[in-house]
Amino acid sequence: MADEEAPGNTEEDWRVYEVLCKDTEMEADDVDVATSLRSDLAALQFKRERLAEDLKDMHCQLRSREQRCMELQVEADQLREQNARQNAVIISLKKRLSELEERERSLYAAQGRNEIAIQTLQRDNKYQDDRAKELDKKIRNLEMDLTTEEQKKETARNAFQDLVRRLSVALGTEPCESAHMSTEALVHKASELVQELSRLRNRNLTCNDTLATLEIELRTCRENLERTIADKECLQRQSASQLLDLDRLKQEKDAIELHQRVTERELLEVKDKLVASNRSLGSAGTNIAQQESTICQLKDEIRIREEKCQKIQHDHHKYLEMVSGMLCTPGHFVETCETAIKDRIRELITENKDKCAQMEAMREKLAHDSAQLDRHVSMCEQANARIRALEEEKCHLESRLRKADAEINSCEMSREGLKRDKSTINFEEELSPGNGRRWRERRGQLLD
């Protein structure tokens, strides 16, 4: 039955409660022991409550730290993804740079082709204008011929009508005149008139046909002219856009040349400093050599130097021949003289400087991209360091939590022991006062 009762509601606990709460007269030693036990019990309870609160706080801190660790892990994953995206962006930018260079070369080639096409179109346009002027002149001449032919036709028609009228009068209306002209003469005259009329009709039809063909040719020429004008405007727009691109590229080139001049100025300053330092070193070396050298060594050196000078002159001539042979190309011959070699070397230096400027620009871009990458890597490393620090702090808090649990368990065990001692003391006091006093002395020794 005692095992089935709830903790704090057993008979032993009730006896302890009665002993603590009863208001009987006790001796001074019993009162001191009871008060000390009560104070110890209250202190243990307070310590237990404080440890429980610390345990709850540690649990809350542990949960917050775990949540923070998860957030940092998510942030680290995001940084890794961002790093991967930036690497992809760098690769795409490099591809874009190569594409832009290829596009620039294609634009230069297209500009040349467009200039050639513009020149050909200008020639075609001029030819078409001349052809249109000639056709207009032909049309005006044909219109004048047509008007003259119409006038002739009108005069012929009037003459024919007059002739018909006269023939009609001659054939039937005026019998007096029919006596003077024979029938064969009238038929012959009528046939001649019919032939003349048919000839005039054929000529009129040919004139109309030529006029229609000329109108068709004029229409086609106008259409071709309009088409060429439209093509010319399109090419002009394309050339304007290409000129804008060329202006932009020229501005970029000017900026690069300005940067190149600044770097060349800095390089000259560094060279001047280097020459000054070399001069100082040479002067110091000559002073030391003058102090250590002797007159005999100088004479020997003079003789040796004369021989060396002759040899050097011979070697110098051979060297110039070799350098000129090395600098010669199939399209450029270099003479064996210092001026020609220096000019060729200056040309090579200028070409090398241009290539170095391009390489420096590419290096600056690469350094900028690598700096961004290093910043992202450092951010990832900082995040990893924070994660490791939080993990270490988590382990430390877990160790403190285990230590607090151990202290709480030890306090519980000591409290249970004190309760048992108190119950046994009270039981012994109830049995015999001597044994109770002996137990109190033993407890005092244990407390001491």
Secondary structure as UniProt FT lines:
FT   TURN            2..4
FT   TURN            7..8
FT   HELIX           11..21
FT   HELIX           28..168
FT   HELIX           169..173
FT   HELIX           175..178
FT   TURN            179..180
FT   HELIX           183..292
FT   HELIX           295..327
FT   TURN            330..331
FT   HELIX           338..431
FT   HELIX           433..447
//
